[in-house]
Amino acid sequence: MTGPPTDEASAAEPNVHGMLHNIFSMVVFGALAGACGAVARRFAKTGRPAWAAYSALSGLLTVGGVGLFGRGFGKAKGLVDVAGLIQRLTIVIGWGWLSTLAVGLLRSHASDSADSG
């Protein structure tokens, strides 16, 4: 059984798992940012400005975070040492928004059902 690569050259070689991870990460983060934008627009149209602003800001921070951590992982000076932290903060922002949205919609649906029943 062999361990992980020990030199930087072999650790940097692309493999199928790494390439698939990168491709699917772009799809997921892109879809998440797009969902933030779509929901922000919907909330703006339905007169819920706080939710619209929160959704729009979450989408912008997700896009910005992906750009920053992507540059950091690409060895951009000043971002290399914090790329992992930025990545995790971006994940928290994006998935935190989605979780908050889900709870908000469930509560809204529950109160609508209680009012009509």
C-alpha positions in Angstrom: 0.0 0.0 0.0 1.4 3.4 -0.9 0.9 6.6 0.9 0.2 10.1 -0.5 2.7 11.7 -2.8 5.6 13.2 -1.0 7.0 15.7 -3.5 5.2 18.8 -4.8 5.5 17.7 -8.5 3.6 14.5 -8.0 1.1 16.1 -5.6 0.2 18.7 -8.3 -0.4 16.2 -11.1 -4.1 16.3 -12.1 -6.1 13.1 -11.6 -9.6 12.1 -12.6 -10.9 12.5 -9.1 -9.5 16.0 -8.7 -10.7 17.1 -12.2 -14.3 15.8 -11.5 -14.2 17.5 -8.1 -13.3 20.8 -9.7 -15.9 20.5 -12.4 -18.7 19.6 -10.1 -17.7 22.3 -7.6 -18.0 24.9 -10.4 -21.5 23.5 -11.3 -22.6 23.5 -7.6 -21.3 26.9 -6.7 -22.6 28.4 -10.0 -26.1 26.9 -9.4 -26.0 28.2 -5.8 -25.1 31.7 -6.8 -27.8 31.6 -9.6 -30.4 30.4 -7.1 -29.5 33.3 -4.8 -30.1 35.7 -7.7 -33.3 34.1 -8.8 -34.7 34.1 -5.3 -33.5 37.7 -4.7 -35.4 38.8 -7.8 -38.6 36.9 -6.7 -38.5 38.4 -3.2 -37.9 41.9 -4.6 -41.0 41.4 -6.8 -43.2 40.2 -3.9 -42.3 43.0 -1.6 -39.8 41.2 0.7 -36.8 43.6 0.6 -34.9 42.1 3.5 -35.0 38.6 2.0 -34.2 40.1 -1.4 -31.1 41.9 -0.1 -29.9 38.9 1.9 -30.3 36.6 -1.1 -28.5 39.0 -3.4 -25.7 39.6 -0.9 -25.3 35.9 -0.4 -25.0 35.3 -4.2 -22.5 38.1 -4.6 -20.4 36.8 -1.7 -20.5 33.3 -3.1 -19.3 34.4 -6.5 -16.6 36.6 -4.9 -15.5 33.9 -2.6 -15.2 31.3 -5.4 -13.1 33.8 -7.3 -10.8 34.5 -4.4 -10.3 30.9 -3.3 -9.8 29.8 -6.9 -7.1 32.3 -7.3 -5.6 31.3 -4.0 -5.5 27.6 -5.0 -4.0 28.8 -8.3 -1.0 30.2 -6.2 -1.9 33.9 -6.4 0.3 35.8 -4.1 -1.4 36.9 -0.9 -4.2 34.4 -1.3 -2.4 31.0 -1.1 -2.3 30.9 2.6 -5.9 31.8 3.1 -7.5 30.1 0.2 -8.8 27.2 2.3 -10.3 29.6 4.8 -12.0 31.6 2.1 -13.3 28.4 0.6 -14.9 27.3 3.8 -16.4 30.7 4.5 -17.9 30.7 1.0 -19.4 27.3 1.7 -20.9 28.5 5.0 -22.3 31.6 3.3 -23.9 29.7 0.4 -25.3 26.7 2.3 -26.2 28.9 5.3 -28.3 31.0 2.9 -30.0 27.9 1.5 -30.7 26.5 5.0 -32.0 29.9 6.3 -34.2 30.1 3.2 -35.6 26.6 3.7 -36.4 27.3 7.4 -38.0 30.6 6.4 -40.2 29.1 3.7 -41.2 26.2 6.0 -42.2 28.7 8.7 -44.1 30.8 6.2 -45.9 27.7 4.9 -46.8 26.6 8.4 -48.2 30.0 9.4 -50.2 30.1 6.1 -51.6 26.7 6.8 -52.5 27.6 10.4 -54.3 30.8 9.2 -56.4 28.9 6.6 -57.2 25.9 8.8 
